[in-house]
């Protein structure tokens, strides 16, 4: 799990927890911070550091990334570039945005296809 504002923070990897209850506890323990929204750097971190065999990614399995966002990245061009880089690895990206300043086009471009988005 990666959160982001000014910079990404890795809270745990795919192979960190061995039970569902441990995973739920870890998610519940994450404190979310406000501020800038550098989604591109978070996507790069997921590609380079999280979706790796060393950190629990198993070969031959699908790669799914769920992006939760306020819907407005602080660096649009980097966000779109990093999303494309992640898609090129074979990952499928789903984008969910919350808030009142959502850039629908940005989130549609982040997601693997326009049906992989949700706006609230």
Secondary structure, DSSP 8 states (H G I E B T S, - for coil): -EEESSSEEE---TTS-SSHHHHHHHHHT-----S---HHHHHHHIIIIISSGGGT--TTS-EEEEEEE-S--S-HHHHHHHHHHHHHTTEEEEEEE-SS---HHHHHHHSSSGGGEEE-
